């Protein structure tokens, strides 16, 4: 069964803390993504990685960084958490084959910054 | 990235067909049109994709206009489980960077 696993379902952190959100996929997919989802704002792309050590900024990269040292793992880092980063974070991985991009999503991490 | 325009919301009755439109007038010749949906409290899931021809799979059909500036996702018989937000995403063939717009929130009435 296809699996994208995020390290935590719920997380509460303090303002100013460094926060790591981890995502692991077991499908050998080249592409991995981090999104955040907020009511009324939809699903917004933070960062995209198309290979190990390769990344592209999405629509809202400010305040975030990412790391992809191994193909199966994609980490999202909040260098100094702020209350406006309270959100649902979704990780995904996908393959791209003959024009088809089928992405699989993790269960999400609900992050609250207090 | 190609821009898309979808209705914010649509309603359907159970067991009736639903046609979800999407305008993507700035699409390039190498962009595949993908549709995803997001059920309540879940991550998005892939529905269907196509380039020029109409496509069918077990979930839905995709009708693509001849000029490729618009497409329509067709659910042949809507069920309550089809209530979701549906996203239309043009995607470059050699890329893979999925960017979700606002989508169409479909509600299905019994």
Interface residues (C-beta under 8 A of the other chain):
Chain A: X30 X31 X33 X35 X42 X43 X44 X45 X48 X50 X56 X58 X59 X90 X92 X94 X96 X99 X100 X101 X102 X103 X105 X106 X107 X108
Chain B: X32 X34 X36 X38 X42 X43 X44 X45 X46 X49 X51 X87 X91 X93 X94 X95 X96 X97 X98 X99 X100 X101 X102 X103
